[in-house]
Amino acid sequence: MSGSDTPVGTSAVGLLSIGVGPVGVPTTAGVTLTAGDVARLALLNSGAASLSQTIYAEDVYAALDHLNMMLAQWQRRRWLVWALADTSIVSTGAASYTIGPGADFHTARPDRIESAFARMLVTSSTAGQFIDNGGVITVLPDTSTLPTSPDGLPPGSYWNNGGVLCITPGGTQTDASQKPLFLDYPLQIIGSREDYNQIVLKGLSTFPAAVFLDSAWPFGVLHFWPIPAAMQWELHVATKTALSPTLTLTTPLMVPLEYTQAIVYSLACMLRPVYGLPPEPSLMALSKAALATIRTANSQIPELSLAGVVGTGRRGSGIAAGSSQGFMGGGAW
């Protein structure tokens, strides 16, 4: 924590003044409450402060620290995260890829992969033409049969502009034979290092069938198996959306509307022991009810699916031996 025993106001934290003005303007996308506003409301609801007294900067900074700790815990609970984020890259032929802020898969560092699939970029309808390379349509090198100049092409025609797919202006491409048609193959999630270690041929390179997340720090490491060949696959992983970056007093808390009450009341419950106050049943009930609302709103239960043959649990069976019926038959796991 940081700060000093200074009353909250423009000289203390630059924003907050008890009982003065609105605390935020609701919008359809979220609320404009700052983290400092939430800290103030939590202190008031916890009983550690009141509207008739001055709140000191040290108290606000302490509440802010606890808010960041609480949201870090919430980030790991699927039912407290309102959406999953899909992150993808084109395969490079590497045996593994990092995942996290600024990593190969640029997203919040996950604790687990919720789902994954591999998109085949080179198929009978796209071989020798183009691929979706991270949002930029890129022409496959050497084998492309597309024109390399727009001269003489009718409006809406594709042409190869130095490896980037372009369309001549004045029309829309309607030739279905040149439009990419990609196939997505679901990947099995390998849930533990112990299971991944049982794979016999870790260096095998062919159709990817599974992925394992090594939840290392500061970046996680994704191991796709078998290893996807370079430039032939777009690898997708779904992870929990980041609730919030590390908050400062002025950071807007951009969350769905129903989260505001749950955050304030839950933070208030966390703050009471800090001030030597016993648990307050009515406050705990408000927090529990608000969290139940979020749980209901975020519930997404996937359908139960079973493999064609239920495994026996014997060592060396299933994915470890490369004997899955789904994999051997070219279907889903």
ZIUR-V199778 format. One line per field, one symbol per residue. phi: phi as a letter, one per 30 degrees, with the letter a starting at -180 (. if undefined). psi: psi as a letter, one per 40 degrees, with the letter a starting at -180 (. if undefined). Layout:
BEGIN
phi: ???
psi: ???
END
This chain:
BEGIN
phi: .bkbdcedlddcbibcbdicidclcdbddlbcedddddddddddddidbbdcbdcdedddddddedddddddddeccedccdacccbbbddciddabdbldicecdadddcacdaaaccdccbdcbeibabdcijcdcdddicdcddcbdeiddeicdaccijcdbbddjabdcdddcddbccccdcdcddaddddddddcdcdbaddbabbcdddbdcdbccdbeddddicbcccbcbddddadedcdcddccbeeddedddddddddddeddcicdecedddddddddddddeddcdbcdddbcdebdddiddjciddciceddddcicdd
psi: iiaighihadedeedhhhehiieihiideaiehidddddddddddeeeiieeihhidddddddddddddddddddehdeeheiihhhiihieeidiiihiheadhgiihieihdiiihhhdhadeeheciihgfehhhhhideheiieieheiiheiiihgfehhihiieihhehdeehhhihhhihihheiddddeehdgdehhahieiihhhgihehihhhhhihhiheeihhhihihihdiihiidehhggiideddddddddddddddddefiiihdddddddddddddddddehhhiihiiidhhieeiheibddefehddddeeai.
END
